[in-house]
Amino acid sequence: METRRLQFLLELSRLGSMHAVADVLGTTTSTVSQQIAALARETGTPLLEPDGRRVRLTPAGRRLAEHAVSILAAVEAARADLDPATEPAGTVRVAGFATAIRRSLLPVADRLAGRFPRVRLVISEYEPAEALAQLMTDDVDLALTYDYDLAPGTVDRAVEVVPLWTAPWGLGVPAPAADGGDTLTVFRTFRDHDWIGNSRNRADEDVLRTLASMAGFSPRVTHRADSLDLVEDLIVAGPGVGLLPLDRPTRPEVALLPLTGPDVRLRSFACTRRGRAAWPPLALVLGLL
């Protein structure tokens, strides 16, 4: 098989249209169609099927596109080893939680635009379980995930995990509020309040329930929100209290109490399918992260 044709197929599996592939690879839609047709002849099986006015990959086409990731990564790694001056090129699909996208990925996107314009990022916001599911179905190349030291997550053995950064979290409560001491004392102070969990990730609620259990009560988790801004709104409106990052500026009506002894730390990770991180565009993004 001609590896260049595998690149066309891989980009089509990621981008969904021949026009988009042509734009990314700097060619024409006709060339994309011809190259994939030639690849189908080489493999002896149909790789595309009609989908309304467009086309989509057949099951065989999807399997070959998944093989193409590893094949092209090996080819690019060999080329880079022989010629370090080769510039990485390709589309890196990233799924991650909002804080990591803002804090880690957007600065990388700026650096890529200035120094490596042939590497393109496609970014989607997902919570960790959602991002890892996307990674396992090969719908993304990189998942930015998190857990807490008090609620460690688990990943499939086929996933490679690289730690990125950690951040301390505290308890957001209506202002004004005096610093109540250690974590368990703070939790006991607000034991009769409603508590706010995350609507898309169990880890936050697991931390709340773990600390509340250590403080001798079961929290009444009444509200669930994915947005940190909405968590603040709920605190101000009076229905509850909830976890917030200590390094995030909050509204004046919200007091952020440190949690110490035990403390609460969010841990951020970059996750890839095992064996895929050698692909030069992905390796570049990982290095910048």
C-alpha positions in Angstrom: 0.0 0.0 0.0 1.1 3.5 -0.8 1.5 5.3 2.6 0.5 8.6 1.1 -2.9 7.1 0.3 -3.2 6.0 3.9 -2.8 9.6 4.9 -5.8 10.6 2.7 -7.9 7.8 4.3 -6.9 8.7 7.8 -7.7 12.4 7.4 -11.0 11.5 5.9 -11.8 9.3 8.9 -11.0 12.3 11.2 -12.5 15.2 9.2 -15.5 13.5 7.6 -15.4 15.2 4.2 -13.2 15.0 1.1 -13.3 18.8 0.8 -11.9 19.2 4.4 -9.2 16.7 3.6 -8.2 18.6 0.5 -8.0 21.8 2.5 -5.8 20.2 5.1 -3.5 18.4 2.7 -3.3 21.2 0.2 -4.8 19.4 -2.8 -8.1 19.0 -4.6 -11.2 17.0 -3.8 -10.8 15.1 -7.0 -7.3 14.0 -6.0 -8.5 12.9 -2.6 -11.2 10.8 -4.3 -8.8 9.3 -6.8 -6.2 8.4 -4.1 -8.7 6.6 -1.9 -10.2 4.8 -4.9 -6.6 3.6 -5.7 -6.2 2.5 -2.1 -9.4 0.5 -2.3 -8.0 -1.3 -5.4 -4.7 -2.0 -3.6 -6.6 -3.5 -0.6 -9.2 -5.3 -2.8 -12.1 -4.1 -0.7 -14.5 -1.1 -0.7 -13.4 1.6 1.7 -16.2 4.1 1.1 -20.0 3.9 0.8 -22.7 6.5 0.0 -24.1 8.6 2.8 -26.7 10.8 1.2 -24.8 13.3 -0.9 -21.6 12.5 0.9 -19.6 9.3 1.5 -18.5 7.6 4.7 -16.0 4.9 5.5 -17.1 1.2 5.4 -16.3 -1.0 8.3 -13.2 -2.1 6.4 -12.3 1.5 5.7 -12.6 2.3 9.5 -10.4 -0.6 10.4 -7.8 0.4 7.8 -7.8 4.0 9.1 -7.1 2.7 12.6 -4.2 0.7 11.2 -3.0 3.8 9.3 -2.4 5.7 12.6 0.2 3.2 13.7 1.6 2.7 10.2 2.0 6.4 9.5 3.4 7.0 13.0 6.1 4.4 12.4 6.9 5.8 9.0 7.1 9.4 10.3 9.2 8.3 13.3 11.7 6.6 10.9 11.8 9.7 8.7 12.3 12.0 11.6 15.1 9.8 12.9 16.9 9.9 9.5 16.1 13.6 8.9 15.6 15.7 12.1 14.8 18.7 10.0 11.5 17.2 8.7 8.6 19.3 9.9 5.7 17.5 11.5 2.4 17.8 9.6 -1.1 16.5 10.4 -4.4 16.9 12.3 -4.3 16.1 16.0 -7.8 15.6 17.5 -8.0 16.5 21.2 -10.8 15.9 23.7 -10.4 17.4 27.1 -12.0 19.2 30.1 -12.5 22.9 29.9 -9.8 24.0 32.4 -7.1 21.9 30.6 -8.1 23.3 27.2 -7.8 26.9 28.5 -4.8 26.4 30.7 -2.7 23.9 28.6 -4.0 23.4 25.1 -4.8 27.0 23.9 -1.2 28.2 24.6 0.0 25.2 22.6 -2.3 26.1 19.8 -0.8 29.6 19.7 2.7 28.2 19.5 1.8 25.7 16.8 0.3 28.5 14.7 3.5 30.5 14.9 6.1 27.7 14.6 4.4 24.6 13.2 1.6 25.7 10.9 1.3 22.3 9.3 0.1 20.8 12.6 -3.6 21.4 13.1 -5.6 21.0 16.3 -9.3 19.9 16.4 -10.6 20.5 19.9 -13.7 19.2 21.7 -14.7 19.6 25.3 -15.5 16.4 27.2 -15.3 15.2 30.8 -12.7 12.5 31.5 -14.9 9.4 31.0 -16.3 10.8 27.7 -12.8 11.8 26.5 -11.4 8.3 27.2 -14.3 6.7 25.4 -13.6 8.9 22.4 -9.9 7.9 22.6 -10.7 4.1 22.7 -12.9 4.4 19.6 -10.1 6.3 17.8 -12.3 9.4 17.4 -9.6 11.5 19.0 -5.8 11.2 19.3 -5.3 12.8 22.7 -7.5 13.0 25.8 -6.9 15.5 28.5 -8.4 14.1 31.7 -8.3 14.6 35.5 -9.0 12.9 38.7 -8.4 13.8 42.4 -5.9 12.4 44.8 -8.8 11.4 47.0 -10.7 9.8 44.1 -8.1 8.3 41.7 -9.4 7.3 38.3 -8.7 4.2 36.3 -7.8 3.8 32.6 -7.7 0.9 30.1 -4.3 -0.9 29.8 -4.2 0.2 26.2 -3.9 3.8 27.3 -0.6 5.6 28.1 -0.9 8.3 30.7 1.4 11.3 31.2 0.9 13.6 34.3 0.6 17.3 33.4 -0.1 19.4 36.5 -1.9 19.5 39.8 -4.1 22.2 41.4 -5.4 22.6 45.0 -9.2 22.8 45.5 -11.2 24.4 48.2 -14.8 24.6 49.4 -16.9 27.4 47.9 -19.4 28.9 50.4 -21.5 32.1 50.6 -19.4 35.1 51.7 -18.6 36.3 54.2 -17.2 33.2 55.9 -14.4 32.8 58.4 -11.6 30.2 57.7 -13.0 27.2 59.6 -9.7 25.4 60.2 -8.8 22.0 58.8 -10.8 20.2 56.1 -13.0 18.0 58.4 -13.8 21.0 60.6 -14.8 23.0 57.5 -17.0 20.1 56.3 -18.7 19.8 59.7 -19.5 23.5 59.7 -21.6 23.1 56.5 -23.0 19.6 57.1 -26.6 20.9 57.1 -26.2 22.7 53.8 -27.1 21.3 50.4 -24.1 20.2 48.4 -23.2 20.7 44.7 -21.8 17.8 42.6 -20.7 17.6 39.0 -23.4 16.5 36.5 -20.9 14.7 34.2 -18.2 13.3 36.4 -18.6 11.3 39.6 -15.1 12.2 40.9 -16.2 15.5 42.5 -19.0 13.8 44.4 -16.8 10.9 45.4 -14.4 13.5 47.0 -17.3 15.2 48.8 -18.7 11.9 50.1 -15.2 10.7 51.2 -14.5 13.8 53.2 -18.0 14.1 54.6 -17.7 10.4 55.8 -14.4 11.2 57.5 -16.2 14.2 59.2 -18.9 11.9 60.4 -21.9 12.7 58.2 -23.5 11.9 54.8 -23.7 15.0 52.5 -27.1 16.0 51.0 -25.9 16.3 47.3 -28.9 18.1 45.9 -27.5 20.0 42.9 -25.3 19.0 40.1 -23.5 21.3 37.6 -20.7 20.9 35.1 -19.8 24.6 34.8 -17.7 26.2 37.5 -19.5 29.5 36.8 -22.8 27.7 37.5 -21.4 26.3 40.7 -20.7 29.8 41.9 -24.2 31.0 40.8 -25.7 28.2 42.9 -23.6 29.1 45.9 -24.6 32.8 45.6 -28.2 31.9 45.2 -28.1 30.0 48.4 -29.0 26.4 47.5 -25.6 24.9 48.4 -21.8 24.7 48.8 -19.4 22.9 46.5 -15.8 22.3 45.4 -13.9 25.0 43.5 -10.2 25.4 42.4 -8.2 27.6 44.8 -6.3 29.2 41.9 -9.5 30.5 40.2 -10.7 34.0 40.9 -14.2 33.9 42.3 -17.1 36.4 42.6 -17.1 38.6 45.7 -20.2 36.9 47.0 -18.3 33.5 47.1 -15.8 32.7 49.9 -13.3 30.0 49.0 -12.1 28.0 52.0 -8.8 26.0 51.8 -9.1 22.3 52.5 -6.0 21.2 54.4 -5.5 18.0 56.3 -6.5 16.2 54.2 -6.1 18.5 51.2 -7.8 18.1 47.9 -5.8 18.2 44.7 -7.0 17.9 41.1 -4.5 16.0 38.9 -4.4 16.6 35.1 -3.2 14.0 32.6 -2.5 13.6 28.9 -3.7 10.2 27.6 -3.0 8.5 24.3 -3.5 5.1 22.8 -0.5 2.9 23.5 2.1 3.1 20.7 0.5 6.2 19.1 2.6 8.9 20.9 5.5 8.4 18.4 3.5 10.0 15.6 5.4 13.3 15.1 2.4 15.7 15.2 1.1 14.1 18.4 4.6 13.8 19.9 5.1 17.5 19.2 1.8 18.5 21.0 2.7 16.2 23.9 6.1 17.8 24.2 4.6 21.3 24.2 2.0 20.3 26.8 
